[in-house]
Amino acid sequence: MISVIIPVYNEEGVILDCLKSLENQSYQDFEVIVIDDGSVDKTLQKLQNSKTQKINIFTQKHKGAGAARNLGAKHAKGDILVFVDSDMTFDRDFLKNLTKPIIKGKTKGTFSKDEYVANWDNIWARCYNYNEGWEDKKRHPKNYPDTQPVFRAILKSEFDKVGGFIAGGYDDDWSLSKKLGYEAAIAPNAIYYHKNPETLTEIYNHAKWVGKRRYKLYALGYMVALLRSSLPVSIIIGLFKSIRFKTYQFIIFKIIYDFGAFVGILNYIFTKDGSK
């Protein structure tokens, strides 16, 4: 059995599409565990009114996605844990193909390179790809390696062995690999679709969350990150990429994104709070 774990925080606009997509999976031996991480919108109400048969809902005060995933794993009945986000939708063979290498005993955990941008028609979503240096219509760069530190699926026994994620912020999903001492292996043809931020408000909030993370080299790392997200640097890079991608909106995107990151960095420096 597979346990699909979904942390949610103010996701009223996307969570039902995610659940509906999971209902249509070709592999049916799974449960869905949704952890509401202290949402202040109508997310919890929509979950409670959902007609999805396999959904189990748990709630917690706002602690971040890592803590929510740990709570979901605590209640999971499956031998394999699958971690997805509420703004994802899935090919009908996603679960089958994602877990196939684990079920066959080839590996203990997997990820997928078949991750596509769900809202590529949105200009701000495309700008997000340009900013990250990703391949068009995909959520990763070209020549992406066949192992990654972020697990999309893993044996529950392995997860429990190290006590799950270190809850803390944007990069808490990397912590599992560090604790285990190995990375996730590729699962071919596990196709899914993931939304990029598609409004300026979403871009600012997401960048603020990204900024609230631990940086290498400690104080020096934070200084470099603040410099890279400063307004003069934002304008220079924004102009360059606007010309390169023939997308004048990118300079607006870059200023908003970097301002959010700048605020997030300062917030983390003074509060050590990495939650979204």
C-alpha positions, -999 to 999 in steps of 0.1 A, spaced: 0 0 0 11 36 -8 4 66 15 3 99 -4 11 128 19 1 164 10 9 193 32 -13 223 26 -12 259 37 -38 283 21 -43 262 -10 -80 266 -15 -76 273 -52 -57 241 -62 -62 213 -36 -93 199 -52 -77 196 -86 -48 177 -70 -72 153 -52 -93 147 -83 -61 139 -103 -51 113 -77 -86 97 -78 -79 89 -115 -47 69 -109 -43 35 -125 -27 22 -93 -55 22 -67 -40 6 -36 -32 39 -18 -45 63 8 -43 101 8 -33 120 39 -37 158 38 -21 179 66 -36 213 69 -7 234 82 -28 261 99 -45 276 68 -64 308 73 -84 306 40 -110 281 30 -86 252 24 -98 231 54 -135 237 46 -129 225 10 -111 194 22 -139 186 47 -165 190 19 -145 170 -6 -161 138 -20 -127 121 -23 -131 87 -8 -95 80 2 -87 112 20 -77 115 57 -74 150 71 -52 161 100 -45 196 112 -17 213 130 -7 249 139 14 266 112 48 249 115 58 245 78 57 217 52 84 195 68 66 193 101 33 186 82 49 158 62 63 142 94 28 143 109 13 127 78 40 99 79 31 93 115 -5 84 105 4 66 73 -5 29 69 14 24 36 48 7 32 58 34 7 54 72 14 48 95 -15 52 133 -10 34 157 -33 24 193 -32 -12 206 -35 -5 225 -67 4 193 -85 -17 172 -109 -7 138 -122 -6 115 -152 -28 85 -145 3 62 -142 22 85 -119 20 65 -87 26 32 -105 57 44 -123 70 64 -93 69 35 -70 78 7 -94 116 8 -88 109 6 -50 84 -23 -53 108 -42 -75 136 -38 -49 159 -18 -71 160 12 -48 147 26 -15 135 59 -28 127 77 -60 121 110 -77 109 119 -112 125 141 -139 91 142 -158 80 173 -139 62 198 -162 51 233 -157 13 232 -154 7 268 -162 32 276 -189 7 299 -207 10 323 -178 37 350 -184 48 351 -147 51 313 -146 74 315 -177 94 342 -160 99 319 -130 115 293 -153 137 320 -169 148 331 -134 156 296 -123 175 287 -155 151 258 -162 143 241 -195 112 254 -212 80 238 -199 99 217 -173 107 224 -137 144 217 -139 174 225 -161 186 204 -190 210 175 -183 193 170 -150 211 142 -130 196 108 -124 198 111 -86 185 139 -64 184 148 -27 147 154 -27 126 122 -24 92 120 -41 87 84 -28 105 64 -1 101 32 20 84 41 52 109 20 71 137 42 58 118 74 66 111 62 102 147 50 107 160 86 107 130 103 121 118 120 90 125 155 79 142 183 99 113 208 100 125 243 93 119 260 60 122 260 22 149 234 20 137 210 47 129 184 21 166 181 14 172 170 51 160 135 46 187 127 21 214 141 44 201 120 73 199 88 52 233 93 35 220 86 0 199 103 -27 167 94 -46 170 74 -78 151 83 -110 117 67 -117 111 68 -154 78 80 -169 64 92 -136 48 123 -152 33 151 -133 25 188 -136 34 215 -111 24 251 -110 48 280 -110 38 311 -91 15 329 -115 7 363 -99 30 390 -85 17 384 -50 25 347 -53 59 355 -67 67 378 -37 54 353 -11 72 324 -27 105 343 -29 101 354 7 98 318 17 128 308 -4 148 336 12 141 322 47 166 293 46 200 284 59 229 296 37 263 281 34 292 301 49 268 315 75 272 353 79 291 356 46 265 335 28 237 358 41 257 389 30 261 375 -5 225 365 -7 214 400 3 237 416 -23 224 393 -50 188 403 -42 195 440 -39 177 464 -62 207 475 -84 215 438 -91 179 430 -97 176 458 -123 208 448 -141 199 411 -143 162 419 -150 172 441 -180 196 415 -194 172 386 -192 143 407 -205 163 412 -237 176 377 -238 141 361 -235 124 389 -253 100 393 -224 99 428 -210 78 416 -180 108 398 -166 123 430 -152 91 435 -131 92 398 -121 129 401 -111 124 432 -89 94 417 -71 110 383 -67 143 396 -54 126 420 -30 106 391 -16 139 371 -12 156 401 4 128 405 30 128 367 36 166 367 43 163 396 68 133 379 84 153 346 89 184 364 102 164 381 130 138 355 138 152 321 126 116 313 115 118 294 82 81 286 79 61 297 48 
